[in-house]
């Protein structure tokens, strides 16, 4: 039996708690809901009516009858409201409007420099959101939450970036407060790798309770999902594997001020640096990926070694967290199996057999869409939480 008796903004109806049983999209009858919750059918009917008045639940057809009138079934109405999802990268931005199931209704991408500062970037986001909502014929009052991913550390409780190395002017900036001056809905902000983990899970591994998403690009980081929940840690930097020291990197300086960090050894710029030392004309991580795709042996070997270095750190993570999935994403993941083969080589040979028996180490399925999908999930999880449903119901009281 599920206890959903706590009161809500709908008075004593408890409709926000009942909704948690319906948000998975599986149709249920009033009788089924009464059986699961232990509540009287009359109570269930009142709560379902409250959710239908908000448009969040709708009838989806009749169940099989055992005699008499067939009972009605109810489920989440994903089109009832929309959320805004923003992936703000170092040099690009992707904005999407999705329904409450995460289905993208409209999307736009634009080159934008995060170093332009928060007001310039967020002004673009707000204006683009208005354009996008109009394009898909949805009103501002249908918007219930905004999820934003940024390329730097975030204090999740406040939504403020904290000492982000590539985001000048953003340190401690009140992102939610600024956005809410223009769009009066809850605003959730998180590190880009965390939301990538949410996006990858929603897109490709919805039943995975323990998953790591590893982003390999200009930097290296990971998002950790354990027991079905995103783990941020005490200060919001859980998964910051890029600054773990690696034996092969001893003496190599990292932009963080330390030496021997994984990021200084196996990121896109680091691989390009080592190839230049070997006399190969390459400037960026993207150039490295292009060389790999053209079959350049030196580039392939360098990427494979980077995979081994990353695997060395992930071996420890496998023992600590015991994930069932490690998804590799970011721009360097475009190097494909050469990078992932290096990761697998180390993780599968150095980890305990029980930890790797069912461990999948794979290229990200969501790929470049992982972050914006994750930002959508961030917003949806808040909007459909008991607190979020209560907030939607409050104006109607």
C-alpha positions as CSV (number, residue, x, y, z in Angstrom):
1,X,0.0,0.0,0.0
2,X,1.3,3.5,-0.9
3,X,0.8,6.3,1.7
4,X,-0.3,9.4,-0.2
5,X,-2.3,10.9,2.7
6,X,-0.3,14.1,3.2
7,X,-2.2,17.3,2.5
8,X,-1.5,19.6,-0.4
9,X,-2.3,23.0,-1.9
10,X,-5.5,21.3,-3.0
11,X,-6.6,21.3,0.7
12,X,-6.9,17.8,2.0
13,X,-7.4,16.2,-1.4
14,X,-3.8,14.9,-1.6
15,X,-4.1,15.1,-5.4
16,X,-0.4,15.9,-5.8
17,X,0.6,12.7,-4.2
18,X,-1.9,10.6,-6.2
19,X,-0.4,12.2,-9.3
20,X,2.9,10.5,-8.6
21,X,1.3,7.2,-9.3
22,X,-0.1,8.4,-12.6
23,X,2.9,10.3,-14.0
24,X,4.5,7.1,-15.4
25,X,1.9,7.3,-18.1
26,X,0.3,3.8,-17.4
27,X,-3.5,4.1,-17.5
28,X,-5.2,3.1,-14.3
29,X,-8.8,2.9,-13.2
30,X,-10.2,4.5,-10.0
31,X,-10.5,0.9,-8.6
32,X,-6.8,0.2,-9.3
33,X,-5.8,3.4,-7.7
34,X,-7.9,2.6,-4.6
35,X,-6.3,-0.8,-4.3
36,X,-2.8,0.6,-4.6
37,X,-3.3,3.4,-2.1
38,X,-5.9,1.9,0.3
39,X,-8.1,4.9,-0.1
40,X,-11.8,4.9,-0.6
41,X,-13.1,5.2,-4.2
42,X,-14.9,8.4,-3.3
43,X,-11.6,9.9,-2.2
44,X,-9.9,8.7,-5.3
45,X,-12.6,10.2,-7.4
46,X,-12.2,13.6,-5.8
47,X,-8.5,13.6,-6.3
48,X,-8.7,12.5,-9.9
49,X,-11.3,15.3,-10.6
50,X,-8.8,17.8,-9.1
51,X,-6.0,16.6,-11.4
52,X,-8.3,16.6,-14.4
53,X,-9.3,20.2,-13.6
54,X,-5.6,21.1,-13.9
55,X,-5.4,19.2,-17.2
56,X,-2.6,17.0,-15.9
57,X,-4.6,13.8,-16.0
58,X,-7.1,12.8,-18.7
59,X,-9.2,9.8,-19.6
60,X,-7.5,7.3,-22.0
61,X,-10.3,4.9,-22.7
62,X,-12.3,2.2,-20.9
63,X,-10.9,-0.8,-19.1
64,X,-12.4,-4.3,-19.6
65,X,-15.8,-4.6,-17.8
66,X,-16.7,-7.5,-15.6
67,X,-20.4,-6.5,-16.0
68,X,-22.1,-3.2,-16.4
69,X,-20.5,0.0,-17.5
70,X,-16.8,-0.3,-18.3
71,X,-14.6,1.6,-15.8
72,X,-12.7,4.7,-17.1
73,X,-8.9,4.7,-17.1
74,X,-6.8,7.8,-16.4
75,X,-3.1,8.7,-17.1
76,X,-0.7,11.6,-17.4
77,X,-1.7,14.1,-20.1
78,X,1.8,15.1,-21.3
79,X,0.6,17.9,-23.5
80,X,-1.0,19.7,-20.6
81,X,2.0,21.9,-19.9
82,X,5.5,22.5,-21.4
83,X,9.0,23.1,-20.0
84,X,12.0,25.0,-21.4
85,X,15.3,23.2,-21.6
86,X,18.6,25.1,-22.3
87,X,22.0,23.7,-22.9
88,X,24.4,26.6,-22.6
89,X,27.8,25.5,-23.8
90,X,31.2,27.3,-24.1
91,X,30.5,28.4,-27.7
92,X,27.0,27.2,-28.5
93,X,23.5,27.1,-27.1
94,X,20.6,24.7,-27.7
95,X,17.1,25.6,-26.5
96,X,14.1,23.3,-26.6
97,X,10.5,23.2,-25.5
98,X,9.3,19.8,-24.5
99,X,6.0,18.3,-23.2
100,X,5.8,16.6,-19.8
101,X,7.1,13.3,-21.2
102,X,10.2,14.9,-22.6
103,X,9.1,14.9,-26.2
104,X,10.7,17.8,-28.0
105,X,8.1,20.1,-29.6
106,X,10.5,22.8,-30.9
107,X,14.2,23.4,-30.8
108,X,16.8,25.9,-32.0
109,X,20.6,26.1,-31.9
110,X,22.8,29.1,-32.1
111,X,26.5,29.9,-31.8
112,X,26.9,32.0,-28.6
113,X,29.9,32.7,-26.4
114,X,29.4,31.9,-22.7
115,X,32.2,34.3,-22.0
116,X,29.9,37.1,-23.1
117,X,28.6,37.1,-19.6
118,X,25.4,36.0,-17.9
119,X,23.2,38.9,-18.8
120,X,24.0,38.7,-22.5
121,X,23.6,35.0,-22.7
122,X,20.5,34.8,-20.6
123,X,18.9,37.7,-22.5
124,X,19.4,35.7,-25.7
125,X,17.8,32.7,-23.9
126,X,14.7,34.6,-22.8
127,X,14.2,36.2,-26.2
128,X,14.7,32.8,-28.0
129,X,12.3,31.1,-25.6
130,X,9.6,33.6,-26.6
131,X,10.3,33.0,-30.2
132,X,10.2,29.2,-29.8
133,X,7.0,29.2,-27.8
134,X,5.3,31.3,-30.5
135,X,6.7,29.0,-33.2
136,X,5.0,25.9,-31.7
137,X,1.8,27.9,-30.7
138,X,2.2,27.6,-26.9
139,X,1.5,30.4,-24.5
140,X,3.8,31.6,-21.7
141,X,1.2,30.5,-19.1
142,X,1.6,26.9,-20.3
143,X,5.3,27.0,-19.2
144,X,5.8,25.4,-15.8
145,X,9.6,25.1,-15.3
146,X,13.0,25.8,-16.9
147,X,16.0,23.6,-16.8
148,X,19.5,25.0,-17.6
149,X,22.8,23.3,-18.0
150,X,26.1,25.3,-17.9
151,X,29.7,24.3,-18.5
152,X,31.0,24.8,-15.0
153,X,30.4,24.0,-11.3
154,X,27.0,24.9,-9.9
155,X,25.7,25.3,-6.3
156,X,22.5,23.4,-7.1
157,X,20.5,24.6,-4.1
158,X,20.8,28.2,-5.4
159,X,21.5,27.7,-9.1
160,X,24.6,29.9,-8.9
161,X,27.7,29.0,-10.8
162,X,30.8,28.8,-8.5
163,X,34.2,29.7,-9.8
164,X,33.5,28.4,-13.4
165,X,36.9,28.5,-15.2
166,X,35.5,29.3,-18.7
167,X,32.6,31.5,-17.6
168,X,34.0,35.0,-16.8
169,X,31.4,37.1,-15.0
170,X,29.2,34.1,-14.0
171,X,30.7,33.4,-10.5
172,X,27.9,33.5,-7.9
173,X,25.6,35.1,-10.4
174,X,21.9,34.5,-9.5
175,X,20.8,32.7,-12.7
176,X,17.3,31.7,-11.4
177,X,16.6,35.1,-10.0
178,X,17.6,36.9,-13.2
179,X,15.6,34.6,-15.4
180,X,12.5,34.8,-13.2
181,X,12.4,38.5,-13.7
182,X,11.4,37.7,-17.3
183,X,9.8,34.2,-17.1
184,X,8.0,33.7,-13.8
185,X,8.4,29.9,-13.3
186,X,10.8,27.8,-11.3
187,X,14.3,27.7,-12.8
188,X,16.7,24.8,-12.2
189,X,20.4,25.1,-13.0
190,X,23.0,22.4,-13.0
191,X,26.4,21.4,-14.4
192,X,26.3,20.2,-18.0
193,X,27.6,16.7,-17.2
194,X,25.0,16.1,-14.6
195,X,22.2,17.0,-17.0
196,X,23.8,14.8,-19.7
197,X,23.6,11.9,-17.3
198,X,19.9,12.6,-16.8
199,X,19.4,12.9,-20.6
200,X,21.3,9.8,-21.5
201,X,19.3,7.8,-18.9
202,X,15.9,9.1,-20.1
203,X,16.8,8.5,-23.8
204,X,18.5,5.1,-23.7
205,X,18.6,3.5,-20.2
206,X,15.3,4.4,-18.4
207,X,15.5,1.2,-16.2
208,X,19.2,1.7,-15.2
209,X,19.4,2.5,-11.5
210,X,23.1,3.0,-11.5
211,X,24.7,4.9,-14.4
212,X,27.7,7.1,-15.1
213,X,27.9,9.5,-18.0
214,X,31.5,10.5,-18.8
215,X,32.0,13.7,-20.9
216,X,35.3,13.9,-22.7
217,X,35.9,17.2,-24.5
218,X,37.9,20.3,-23.7
219,X,37.6,19.0,-20.1
220,X,36.7,15.7,-18.5
221,X,33.9,15.1,-16.1
222,X,31.1,12.7,-15.1
223,X,27.6,12.6,-13.9
224,X,26.6,9.9,-11.5
225,X,23.2,8.3,-11.1
226,X,22.9,5.9,-8.1
227,X,19.7,4.2,-7.0
228,X,17.9,6.2,-9.7
229,X,18.9,9.6,-8.3
230,X,21.5,12.1,-9.6
231,X,24.3,12.3,-7.0
232,X,25.7,15.8,-6.6
233,X,27.6,15.4,-3.3
234,X,28.0,17.8,-0.5
235,X,29.1,20.8,-2.6
236,X,27.8,19.8,-6.0
237,X,31.1,18.5,-7.6
238,X,30.4,14.7,-7.3
239,X,31.8,13.1,-10.5
240,X,34.6,15.6,-11.1
241,X,37.0,12.9,-12.3
242,X,39.0,15.2,-14.5
243,X,41.1,16.4,-11.6
244,X,42.0,13.0,-10.3
245,X,45.8,12.4,-10.5
246,X,46.9,9.7,-13.0
247,X,50.3,8.1,-12.6
248,X,51.3,8.6,-16.3
249,X,50.7,12.3,-16.0
250,X,53.2,13.1,-13.2
251,X,54.6,16.6,-13.8
252,X,52.1,17.7,-16.4
253,X,50.5,21.0,-15.3
254,X,46.7,21.4,-15.3
255,X,44.8,24.6,-15.5
256,X,43.4,23.9,-12.0
257,X,46.9,24.5,-10.6
258,X,47.8,20.9,-9.8
259,X,49.9,18.5,-11.9
260,X,49.1,15.1,-13.3
261,X,45.3,15.5,-13.6
262,X,43.4,13.2,-15.9
263,X,42.1,16.2,-17.8
264,X,45.7,17.4,-18.5
265,X,46.5,14.0,-20.0
266,X,43.4,12.7,-21.8
267,X,41.2,15.7,-22.8
268,X,40.9,16.8,-26.4
269,X,43.4,19.7,-26.1
270,X,45.8,17.4,-24.2
271,X,45.8,14.7,-26.9
272,X,46.3,17.4,-29.6
273,X,49.2,18.8,-27.6
274,X,51.0,15.5,-27.4
275,X,50.4,14.9,-31.2
276,X,52.0,18.3,-31.9
277,X,55.0,17.3,-29.9
278,X,55.3,14.3,-32.2
279,X,55.3,16.6,-35.2
280,X,51.7,16.2,-36.3
281,X,49.9,19.3,-37.5
282,X,46.8,19.3,-35.2
283,X,45.4,22.2,-33.2
284,X,42.2,21.0,-31.4
285,X,40.4,17.9,-30.2
286,X,38.2,18.1,-33.2
287,X,41.3,17.9,-35.4
288,X,42.3,14.8,-33.6
289,X,38.9,13.2,-34.2
290,X,39.2,14.1,-37.9
291,X,42.6,12.4,-38.0
292,X,41.2,9.3,-36.3
293,X,38.4,9.1,-38.8
294,X,40.9,9.3,-41.7
295,X,42.8,6.4,-40.2
296,X,45.9,8.2,-38.9
297,X,47.8,5.7,-36.8
298,X,49.4,8.2,-34.5
299,X,46.1,9.8,-33.7
300,X,44.4,6.4,-33.2
301,X,47.1,5.3,-30.8
302,X,46.9,8.6,-28.9
303,X,43.2,8.3,-28.5
304,X,43.4,4.7,-27.4
305,X,45.9,5.7,-24.7
306,X,43.7,8.5,-23.6
307,X,41.0,5.9,-23.2
308,X,43.3,3.8,-21.0
309,X,44.1,6.8,-18.8
310,X,40.4,7.5,-18.4
311,X,39.8,3.8,-17.7
312,X,42.4,3.9,-14.9
313,X,40.2,6.5,-13.0
314,X,36.9,4.7,-13.9
315,X,38.2,1.5,-12.5
316,X,38.2,3.1,-9.1
317,X,34.7,4.5,-9.8
318,X,33.4,1.1,-10.7
319,X,34.6,-0.3,-7.4
320,X,33.1,2.6,-5.5
321,X,29.8,3.0,-7.3
322,X,29.2,-0.3,-9.2
323,X,27.3,1.2,-12.2
324,X,25.6,-1.1,-14.7
325,X,26.2,1.5,-17.5
326,X,29.1,3.8,-18.3
327,X,28.1,6.0,-21.3
328,X,30.9,8.0,-23.0
329,X,29.9,11.3,-24.5
330,X,31.4,14.7,-25.4
331,X,33.1,15.8,-28.6
332,X,36.0,13.3,-28.2
333,X,33.5,10.4,-28.1
334,X,33.1,11.0,-31.9
335,X,36.4,9.1,-32.1
336,X,34.2,6.1,-31.5
337,X,35.5,2.7,-30.6
338,X,39.1,3.6,-30.5
339,X,38.5,5.7,-27.3
340,X,36.0,3.3,-25.8
341,X,38.3,0.3,-26.5
342,X,41.0,1.9,-24.3
343,X,38.5,2.5,-21.5
344,X,37.2,-1.1,-21.7
345,X,40.7,-2.5,-21.8
346,X,41.6,-1.2,-18.4
347,X,38.2,-1.3,-16.6
348,X,37.5,-4.9,-17.6
349,X,40.9,-6.2,-16.8
350,X,41.5,-4.4,-13.5
351,X,38.0,-4.5,-11.9
352,X,36.6,-7.3,-9.9
353,X,34.6,-9.8,-12.2
354,X,31.4,-9.3,-10.2
355,X,31.6,-5.5,-10.8
356,X,32.0,-5.9,-14.6
357,X,29.9,-9.0,-15.2
358,X,26.9,-6.9,-16.4
359,X,28.7,-3.6,-17.0
360,X,28.1,-1.9,-20.3
361,X,30.7,0.6,-21.4
362,X,29.2,2.3,-24.5
363,X,29.1,5.4,-26.6
364,X,26.4,7.9,-25.6
365,X,23.1,7.1,-27.5
366,X,21.7,10.6,-26.9
367,X,25.0,12.1,-28.2
368,X,24.8,15.9,-28.8
369,X,21.2,15.9,-27.5
370,X,22.0,14.5,-24.1
371,X,22.4,17.9,-22.4
372,X,19.2,19.5,-23.6
373,X,17.2,16.3,-22.9
374,X,18.7,16.3,-19.4
375,X,17.8,19.9,-18.9
376,X,14.2,19.0,-19.8
377,X,14.2,16.1,-17.3
378,X,15.5,18.5,-14.6
379,X,12.6,20.8,-15.2
380,X,10.0,18.0,-15.6
381,X,11.1,16.2,-12.4
382,X,10.5,19.5,-10.5
383,X,7.3,20.4,-12.2
384,X,5.7,17.0,-11.6
385,X,7.0,16.6,-8.0
386,X,4.4,16.9,-5.2
387,X,5.7,20.4,-4.6
388,X,5.4,21.3,-8.2
389,X,1.9,20.0,-8.5
390,X,0.9,21.9,-5.4
391,X,2.4,25.1,-6.9
392,X,0.3,24.6,-10.1
393,X,-2.8,24.1,-8.0
394,X,-2.4,27.1,-5.7
395,X,-3.6,29.8,-8.1
396,X,-6.8,27.8,-8.6
397,X,-7.7,27.8,-4.9
